[in-house]
């Protein structure tokens, strides 16, 4: 899971720059940084959960 998530989010970021996803908060191309913030937060959460 810890390797799939970053790969998936890195694939979504360029796609969002080409065509915005349209989800609430992701309607403009300039909002791709929000995907990066969520990715960093999820990776940190994964690190904290592991023993």
N, CA, C, O and CB atoms as a CASP TS submission, in Angstrom:
PFRMAT TS
TARGET T0000
AUTHOR 0000-0000-0000
METHOD Language model
MODEL 1
PARENT N/A
ATOM      1  N   UNK     1       0.827  -1.199   0.000  1.00  0.00           N
ATOM      2  CA  UNK     1       0.000   0.000   0.000  1.00  0.00           C
ATOM      3  C   UNK     1       0.865   1.255   0.000  1.00  0.00           C
ATOM      4  O   UNK     1       0.511   2.252  -0.630  1.00  0.00           O
ATOM      5  CB  UNK     1      -0.937   0.003   1.209  1.00  0.00           C
ATOM      6  N   UNK     2       1.977   1.215   0.689  1.00  0.00           N
ATOM      7  CA  UNK     2       2.806   2.406   0.785  1.00  0.00           C
ATOM      8  C   UNK     2       3.512   2.726  -0.532  1.00  0.00           C
ATOM      9  O   UNK     2       3.966   3.857  -0.709  1.00  0.00           O
ATOM     10  CB  UNK     2       3.829   2.234   1.887  1.00  0.00           C
ATOM     11  N   UNK     3       3.619   1.788  -1.449  1.00  0.00           N
ATOM     12  CA  UNK     3       4.243   2.060  -2.741  1.00  0.00           C
ATOM     13  C   UNK     3       3.206   2.372  -3.816  1.00  0.00           C
ATOM     14  O   UNK     3       3.495   3.087  -4.776  1.00  0.00           O
ATOM     15  CB  UNK     3       5.094   0.874  -3.173  1.00  0.00           C
ATOM     16  N   UNK     4       2.014   1.842  -3.654  1.00  0.00           N
ATOM     17  CA  UNK     4       0.965   2.068  -4.646  1.00  0.00           C
ATOM     18  C   UNK     4       0.420   3.492  -4.546  1.00  0.00           C
ATOM     19  O   UNK     4       0.186   4.143  -5.564  1.00  0.00           O
ATOM     20  CB  UNK     4      -0.173   1.051  -4.466  1.00  0.00           C
ATOM     21  N   UNK     5       0.226   3.960  -3.352  1.00  0.00           N
ATOM     22  CA  UNK     5      -0.373   5.281  -3.133  1.00  0.00           C
ATOM     23  C   UNK     5       0.436   6.413  -3.762  1.00  0.00           C
ATOM     24  O   UNK     5      -0.143   7.220  -4.488  1.00  0.00           O
ATOM     25  CB  UNK     5      -0.523   5.536  -1.651  1.00  0.00           C
ATOM     26  N   UNK     6       1.732   6.512  -3.523  1.00  0.00           N
ATOM     27  CA  UNK     6       2.489   7.609  -4.171  1.00  0.00           C
ATOM     28  C   UNK     6       2.482   7.493  -5.689  1.00  0.00           C
ATOM     29  O   UNK     6       2.404   8.505  -6.384  1.00  0.00           O
ATOM     30  CB  UNK     6       3.937   7.622  -3.671  1.00  0.00           C
ATOM     31  N   UNK     7       2.562   6.277  -6.210  1.00  0.00           N
ATOM     32  CA  UNK     7       2.545   6.112  -7.669  1.00  0.00           C
ATOM     33  C   UNK     7       1.206   6.554  -8.250  1.00  0.00           C
ATOM     34  O   UNK     7       1.162   7.191  -9.303  1.00  0.00           O
ATOM     35  CB  UNK     7       2.828   4.646  -8.050  1.00  0.00           C
ATOM     36  N   UNK     8       0.137   6.222  -7.579  1.00  0.00           N
ATOM     37  CA  UNK     8      -1.189   6.619  -8.040  1.00  0.00           C
ATOM     38  C   UNK     8      -1.354   8.139  -7.998  1.00  0.00           C
ATOM     39  O   UNK     8      -1.866   8.737  -8.944  1.00  0.00           O
ATOM     40  CB  UNK     8      -2.271   5.947  -7.190  1.00  0.00           C
ATOM     41  N   UNK     9      -0.926   8.748  -6.922  1.00  0.00           N
ATOM     42  CA  UNK     9      -1.064  10.198  -6.803  1.00  0.00           C
ATOM     43  C   UNK     9      -0.145  10.941  -7.768  1.00  0.00           C
ATOM     44  O   UNK     9      -0.509  12.005  -8.267  1.00  0.00           O
ATOM     45  CB  UNK     9      -0.774  10.633  -5.377  1.00  0.00           C
ATOM     46  N   UNK    10       1.036  10.398  -8.036  1.00  0.00           N
ATOM     47  CA  UNK    10       1.919  11.025  -9.025  1.00  0.00           C
ATOM     48  C   UNK    10       1.360  10.890 -10.429  1.00  0.00           C
ATOM     49  O   UNK    10       1.652  11.718 -11.292  1.00  0.00           O
ATOM     50  CB  UNK    10       3.314  10.411  -8.961  1.00  0.00           C
ATOM     51  N   UNK    11       0.565   9.862 -10.673  1.00  0.00           N
ATOM     52  CA  UNK    11      -0.082   9.726 -11.975  1.00  0.00           C
ATOM     53  C   UNK    11      -1.266  10.680 -12.110  1.00  0.00           C
ATOM     54  O   UNK    11      -1.555  11.168 -13.202  1.00  0.00           O
ATOM     55  CB  UNK    11      -0.543   8.284 -12.189  1.00  0.00           C
ATOM     56  N   UNK    12      -1.947  10.942 -11.004  1.00  0.00           N
ATOM     57  CA  UNK    12      -3.131  11.810 -11.041  1.00  0.00           C
ATOM     58  C   UNK    12      -2.740  13.281 -11.206  1.00  0.00           C
ATOM     59  O   UNK    12      -3.469  14.041 -11.843  1.00  0.00           O
ATOM     60  CB  UNK    12      -3.963  11.631  -9.760  1.00  0.00           C
ATOM     61  N   UNK    13      -1.616  13.687 -10.650  1.00  0.00           N
ATOM     62  CA  UNK    13      -1.227  15.104 -10.714  1.00  0.00           C
ATOM     63  C   UNK    13      -1.050  15.614 -12.153  1.00  0.00           C
ATOM     64  O   UNK    13      -1.623  16.651 -12.488  1.00  0.00           O
ATOM     65  CB  UNK    13       0.066  15.314  -9.943  1.00  0.00           C
ATOM     66  N   UNK    14      -0.281  14.929 -13.020  1.00  0.00           N
ATOM     67  CA  UNK    14      -0.180  15.437 -14.401  1.00  0.00           C
ATOM     68  C   UNK    14      -1.509  15.361 -15.158  1.00  0.00           C
ATOM     69  O   UNK    14      -1.804  16.218 -15.991  1.00  0.00           O
ATOM     70  CB  UNK    14       0.882  14.652 -15.166  1.00  0.00           C
ATOM     71  N   UNK    15      -2.302  14.340 -14.865  1.00  0.00           N
ATOM     72  CA  UNK    15      -3.607  14.245 -15.515  1.00  0.00           C
ATOM     73  C   UNK    15      -4.493  15.412 -15.112  1.00  0.00           C
ATOM     74  O   UNK    15      -5.269  15.914 -15.924  1.00  0.00           O
ATOM     75  CB  UNK    15      -4.289  12.918 -15.165  1.00  0.00           C
ATOM     76  N   UNK    16      -4.381  15.842 -13.868  1.00  0.00           N
ATOM     77  CA  UNK    16      -5.168  16.986 -13.407  1.00  0.00           C
ATOM     78  C   UNK    16      -4.709  18.277 -14.093  1.00  0.00           C
ATOM     79  O   UNK    16      -5.526  19.161 -14.350  1.00  0.00           O
ATOM     80  CB  UNK    16      -5.060  17.129 -11.877  1.00  0.00           C
ATOM     81  N   UNK    17      -3.428  18.389 -14.386  1.00  0.00           N
ATOM     82  CA  UNK    17      -2.941  19.571 -15.101  1.00  0.00           C
ATOM     83  C   UNK    17      -3.472  19.611 -16.528  1.00  0.00           C
ATOM     84  O   UNK    17      -3.740  20.687 -17.064  1.00  0.00           O
ATOM     85  CB  UNK    17      -1.412  19.594 -15.113  1.00  0.00           C
ATOM     86  N   UNK    18      -3.623  18.443 -17.144  1.00  0.00           N
ATOM     87  CA  UNK    18      -4.142  18.381 -18.513  1.00  0.00           C
ATOM     88  C   UNK    18      -5.636  18.669 -18.527  1.00  0.00           C
ATOM     89  O   UNK    18      -6.121  19.500 -19.295  1.00  0.00           O
ATOM     90  CB  UNK    18      -3.859  17.003 -19.142  1.00  0.00           C
ATOM     91  N   UNK    19      -6.355  17.960 -17.656  1.00  0.00           N
ATOM     92  CA  UNK    19      -7.812  18.158 -17.570  1.00  0.00           C
ATOM     93  C   UNK    19      -8.218  18.054 -16.106  1.00  0.00           C
ATOM     94  O   UNK    19      -8.070  16.991 -15.502  1.00  0.00           O
ATOM     95  CB  UNK    19      -8.594  17.106 -18.447  1.00  0.00           C
ATOM     96  N   UNK    20      -8.720  19.122 -15.533  1.00  0.00           N
ATOM     97  CA  UNK    20      -9.100  19.106 -14.115  1.00  0.00           C
ATOM     98  C   UNK    20     -10.101  17.991 -13.805  1.00  0.00           C
ATOM     99  O   UNK    20     -10.979  17.676 -14.608  1.00  0.00           O
ATOM    100  CB  UNK    20      -9.692  20.459 -13.715  1.00  0.00           C
ATOM    101  N   UNK    21      -9.942  17.409 -12.622  1.00  0.00           N
ATOM    102  CA  UNK    21     -10.752  16.270 -12.213  1.00  0.00           C
ATOM    103  C   UNK    21     -12.210  16.679 -12.016  1.00  0.00           C
ATOM    104  O   UNK    21     -13.112  15.940 -12.410  1.00  0.00           O
ATOM    105  CB  UNK    21     -10.196  15.657 -10.927  1.00  0.00           C
ATOM    106  N   UNK    22     -12.453  17.831 -11.418  1.00  0.00           N
ATOM    107  CA  UNK    22     -13.808  18.322 -11.246  1.00  0.00           C
ATOM    108  C   UNK    22     -14.402  18.022  -9.882  1.00  0.00           C
ATOM    109  O   UNK    22     -15.565  18.342  -9.637  1.00  0.00           O
ATOM    110  CB  UNK    22     -14.677  17.746 -12.293  1.00  0.00           C
ATOM    111  N   UNK    23     -13.637  17.420  -8.996  1.00  0.00           N
ATOM    112  CA  UNK    23     -14.118  17.182  -7.645  1.00  0.00           C
ATOM    113  C   UNK    23     -14.160  18.510  -6.885  1.00  0.00           C
ATOM    114  O   UNK    23     -13.459  19.452  -7.257  1.00  0.00           O
ATOM    115  CB  UNK    23     -13.219  16.150  -6.910  1.00  0.00           C
ATOM    116  N   UNK    24     -14.967  18.597  -5.830  1.00  0.00           N
ATOM    117  CA  UNK    24     -14.972  19.837  -5.050  1.00  0.00           C
ATOM    118  C   UNK    24     -13.567  20.176  -4.544  1.00  0.00           C
ATOM    119  O   UNK    24     -12.916  19.348  -3.906  1.00  0.00           O
ATOM    120  CB  UNK    24     -15.946  19.718  -3.864  1.00  0.00           C
ATOM    121  N   UNK    25     -13.116  21.364  -4.823  1.00  0.00           N
ATOM    122  CA  UNK    25     -11.779  21.789  -4.436  1.00  0.00           C
ATOM    123  C   UNK    25     -10.733  21.502  -5.492  1.00  0.00           C
ATOM    124  O   UNK    25      -9.593  21.947  -5.358  1.00  0.00           O
ATOM    125  CB  UNK    25     -11.389  21.126  -3.163  1.00  0.00           C
ATOM    126  N   UNK    26     -11.085  20.773  -6.537  1.00  0.00           N
ATOM    127  CA  UNK    26     -10.142  20.450  -7.621  1.00  0.00           C
ATOM    128  C   UNK    26     -10.739  20.820  -8.973  1.00  0.00           C
ATOM    129  O   UNK    26     -10.690  20.029  -9.914  1.00  0.00           O
ATOM    130  CB  UNK    26      -9.771  18.946  -7.597  1.00  0.00           C
ATOM    131  N   UNK    27     -11.293  22.002  -9.068  1.00  0.00           N
ATOM    132  CA  UNK    27     -11.961  22.399 -10.308  1.00  0.00           C
ATOM    133  C   UNK    27     -11.038  23.167 -11.263  1.00  0.00           C
ATOM    134  O   UNK    27     -11.321  23.255 -12.458  1.00  0.00           O
ATOM    135  CB  UNK    27     -13.173  23.248  -9.982  1.00  0.00           C
ATOM    136  N   UNK    28      -9.935  23.723 -10.741  1.00  0.00           N
ATOM    137  CA  UNK    28      -9.022  24.490 -11.584  1.00  0.00           C
ATOM    138  C   UNK    28      -7.717  23.728 -11.752  1.00  0.00           C
ATOM    139  O   UNK    28      -7.369  22.891 -10.919  1.00  0.00           O
ATOM    140  CB  UNK    28      -8.760  25.888 -10.983  1.00  0.00           C
ATOM    141  N   UNK    29      -7.000  24.014 -12.822  1.00  0.00           N
ATOM    142  CA  UNK    29      -5.705  23.358 -13.052  1.00  0.00           C
ATOM    143  C   UNK    29      -4.690  23.742 -11.981  1.00  0.00           C
ATOM    144  O   UNK    29      -3.802  22.957 -11.650  1.00  0.00           O
ATOM    145  CB  UNK    29      -5.160  23.721 -14.440  1.00  0.00           C
ATOM    146  N   UNK    30      -4.822  24.931 -11.450  1.00  0.00           N
ATOM    147  CA  UNK    30      -3.875  25.416 -10.443  1.00  0.00           C
ATOM    148  C   UNK    30      -4.032  24.704  -9.108  1.00  0.00           C
ATOM    149  O   UNK    30      -3.221  24.919  -8.207  1.00  0.00           O
ATOM    150  CB  UNK    30      -4.047  26.905 -10.244  1.00  0.00           C
ATOM    151  N   UNK    31      -5.045  23.868  -8.953  1.00  0.00           N
ATOM    152  CA  UNK    31      -5.274  23.167  -7.693  1.00  0.00           C
ATOM    153  C   UNK    31      -4.517  21.847  -7.589  1.00  0.00           C
ATOM    154  O   UNK    31      -4.770  21.068  -6.670  1.00  0.00           O
ATOM    155  CB  UNK    31      -6.740  22.913  -7.520  1.00  0.00           C
ATOM    156  N   UNK    32      -3.594  21.580  -8.513  1.00  0.00           N
ATOM    157  CA  UNK    32      -2.874  20.311  -8.460  1.00  0.00           C
ATOM    158  C   UNK    32      -2.003  20.199  -7.216  1.00  0.00           C
ATOM    159  O   UNK    32      -1.659  19.089  -6.810  1.00  0.00           O
ATOM    160  CB  UNK    32      -2.019  20.148  -9.700  1.00  0.00           C
ATOM    161  N   UNK    33      -1.638  21.320  -6.602  1.00  0.00           N
ATOM    162  CA  UNK    33      -0.822  21.293  -5.394  1.00  0.00           C
ATOM    163  C   UNK    33      -1.580  20.651  -4.243  1.00  0.00           C
ATOM    164  O   UNK    33      -0.962  20.100  -3.332  1.00  0.00           O
ATOM    165  CB  UNK    33      -0.383  22.706  -5.012  1.00  0.00           C
ATOM    166  N   UNK    34      -2.905  20.713  -4.266  1.00  0.00           N
ATOM    167  CA  UNK    34      -3.690  20.088  -3.203  1.00  0.00           C
ATOM    168  C   UNK    34      -3.536  18.579  -3.224  1.00  0.00           C
ATOM    169  O   UNK    34      -3.571  17.936  -2.174  1.00  0.00           O
ATOM    170  CB  UNK    34      -5.162  20.462  -3.335  1.00  0.00           C
ATOM    171  N   UNK    35      -3.367  18.010  -4.401  1.00  0.00           N
ATOM    172  CA  UNK    35      -3.129  16.571  -4.511  1.00  0.00           C
ATOM    173  C   UNK    35      -1.803  16.222  -3.860  1.00  0.00           C
ATOM    174  O   UNK    35      -1.693  15.197  -3.189  1.00  0.00           O
ATOM    175  CB  UNK    35      -3.143  16.117  -5.990  1.00  0.00           C
ATOM    176  N   UNK    36      -0.790  17.068  -4.051  1.00  0.00           N
ATOM    177  CA  UNK    36       0.517  16.828  -3.439  1.00  0.00           C
ATOM    178  C   UNK    36       0.441  16.921  -1.919  1.00  0.00           C
ATOM    179  O   UNK    36       1.070  16.127  -1.220  1.00  0.00           O
ATOM    180  CB  UNK    36       1.547  17.825  -3.973  1.00  0.00           C
ATOM    181  N   UNK    37      -0.315  17.875  -1.405  1.00  0.00           N
ATOM    182  CA  UNK    37      -0.466  18.010   0.045  1.00  0.00           C
ATOM    183  C   UNK    37      -1.146  16.774   0.626  1.00  0.00           C
ATOM    184  O   UNK    37      -0.732  16.274   1.672  1.00  0.00           O
ATOM    185  CB  UNK    37      -1.273  19.279   0.392  1.00  0.00           C
ATOM    186  N   UNK    38      -2.176  16.284  -0.035  1.00  0.00           N
ATOM    187  CA  UNK    38      -2.861  15.069   0.425  1.00  0.00           C
ATOM    188  C   UNK    38      -1.913  13.876   0.358  1.00  0.00           C
ATOM    189  O   UNK    38      -1.920  13.033   1.256  1.00  0.00           O
ATOM    190  CB  UNK    38      -4.131  14.796  -0.425  1.00  0.00           C
ATOM    191  N   UNK    39      -1.107  13.794  -0.681  1.00  0.00           N
ATOM    192  CA  UNK    39      -0.160  12.685  -0.810  1.00  0.00           C
ATOM    193  C   UNK    39       0.855  12.699   0.332  1.00  0.00           C
ATOM    194  O   UNK    39       1.145  11.654   0.914  1.00  0.00           O
ATOM    195  CB  UNK    39       0.566  12.753  -2.164  1.00  0.00           C
ATOM    196  N   UNK    40       1.390  13.861   0.653  1.00  0.00           N
ATOM    197  CA  UNK    40       2.364  13.964   1.743  1.00  0.00           C
ATOM    198  C   UNK    40       1.715  13.603   3.074  1.00  0.00           C
ATOM    199  O   UNK    40       2.316  12.907   3.892  1.00  0.00           O
ATOM    200  CB  UNK    40       2.959  15.385   1.808  1.00  0.00           C
ATOM    201  N   UNK    41       0.499  14.073   3.290  1.00  0.00           N
ATOM    202  CA  UNK    41      -0.206  13.757   4.536  1.00  0.00           C
ATOM    203  C   UNK    41      -0.480  12.261   4.659  1.00  0.00           C
ATOM    204  O   UNK    41      -0.337  11.694   5.742  1.00  0.00           O
ATOM    205  CB  UNK    41      -1.521  14.535   4.613  1.00  0.00           C
ATOM    206  N   UNK    42      -0.870  11.620   3.568  1.00  0.00           N
ATOM    207  CA  UNK    42      -1.145  10.185   3.615  1.00  0.00           C
ATOM    208  C   UNK    42       0.132   9.375   3.848  1.00  0.00           C
ATOM    209  O   UNK    42       0.111   8.367   4.555  1.00  0.00           O
ATOM    210  CB  UNK    42      -1.821   9.735   2.318  1.00  0.00           C
ATOM    211  N   UNK    43       1.234   9.812   3.257  1.00  0.00           N
ATOM    212  CA  UNK    43       2.512   9.120   3.486  1.00  0.00           C
ATOM    213  C   UNK    43       2.961   9.280   4.932  1.00  0.00           C
ATOM    214  O   UNK    43       3.487   8.338   5.524  1.00  0.00           O
ATOM    215  CB  UNK    43       3.600   9.657   2.535  1.00  0.00           C
ATOM    216  N   UNK    44       2.758  10.463   5.506  1.00  0.00           N
ATOM    217  CA  UNK    44       3.103  10.667   6.906  1.00  0.00           C
ATOM    218  C   UNK    44       2.232   9.805   7.809  1.00  0.00           C
ATOM    219  O   UNK    44       2.718   9.233   8.784  1.00  0.00           O
ATOM    220  CB  UNK    44       2.960  12.141   7.283  1.00  0.00           C
ATOM    221  N   UNK    45       0.959   9.712   7.489  1.00  0.00           N
ATOM    222  CA  UNK    45       0.050   8.869   8.252  1.00  0.00           C
ATOM    223  C   UNK    45       0.467   7.407   8.183  1.00  0.00           C
ATOM    224  O   UNK    45       0.395   6.692   9.183  1.00  0.00           O
ATOM    225  CB  UNK    45      -1.376   9.032   7.743  1.00  0.00           C
ATOM    226  N   UNK    46       0.898   6.961   7.018  1.00  0.00           N
ATOM    227  CA  UNK    46       1.365   5.586   6.855  1.00  0.00           C
ATOM    228  C   UNK    46       2.601   5.322   7.717  1.00  0.00           C
ATOM    229  O   UNK    46       2.726   4.255   8.318  1.00  0.00           O
ATOM    230  CB  UNK    46       1.677   5.300   5.377  1.00  0.00           C
ATOM    231  N   UNK    47       3.499   6.283   7.774  1.00  0.00           N
ATOM    232  CA  UNK    47       4.712   6.142   8.584  1.00  0.00           C
ATOM    233  C   UNK    47       4.364   6.104  10.057  1.00  0.00           C
ATOM    234  O   UNK    47       4.953   5.324  10.804  1.00  0.00           O
ATOM    235  CB  UNK    47       5.693   7.286   8.302  1.00  0.00           C
ATOM    236  N   UNK    48       3.426   6.922  10.494  1.00  0.00           N
ATOM    237  CA  UNK    48       3.059   6.964  11.916  1.00  0.00           C
ATOM    238  C   UNK    48       2.300   5.722  12.349  1.00  0.00           C
ATOM    239  O   UNK    48       2.402   5.310  13.505  1.00  0.00           O
ATOM    240  CB  UNK    48       2.222   8.195  12.207  1.00  0.00           C
ATOM    241  N   UNK    49       1.544   5.122  11.451  1.00  0.00           N
ATOM    242  CA  UNK    49       0.759   3.931  11.805  1.00  0.00           C
ATOM    243  C   UNK    49       1.645   2.698  11.949  1.00  0.00           C
ATOM    244  O   UNK    49       1.390   1.837  12.791  1.00  0.00           O
ATOM    245  CB  UNK    49      -0.322   3.673  10.750  1.00  0.00           C
ATOM    246  N   UNK    50       2.674   2.617  11.132  1.00  0.00           N
ATOM    247  CA  UNK    50       3.561   1.442  11.210  1.00  0.00           C
ATOM    248  C   UNK    50       4.271   1.404  12.556  1.00  0.00           C
ATOM    249  O   UNK    50       4.682   2.439  13.079  1.00  0.00           O
ATOM    250  CB  UNK    50       4.602   1.459  10.059  1.00  0.00           C
ATOM    251  N   UNK    51       4.412   0.215  13.108  1.00  0.00           N
ATOM    252  CA  UNK    51       5.104   0.103  14.416  1.00  0.00           C
ATOM    253  C   UNK    51       6.596   0.304  14.314  1.00  0.00           C
ATOM    254  O   UNK    51       7.298   0.239  15.323  1.00  0.00           O
ATOM    255  CB  UNK    51       4.838  -1.248  15.037  1.00  0.00           C
TER
END
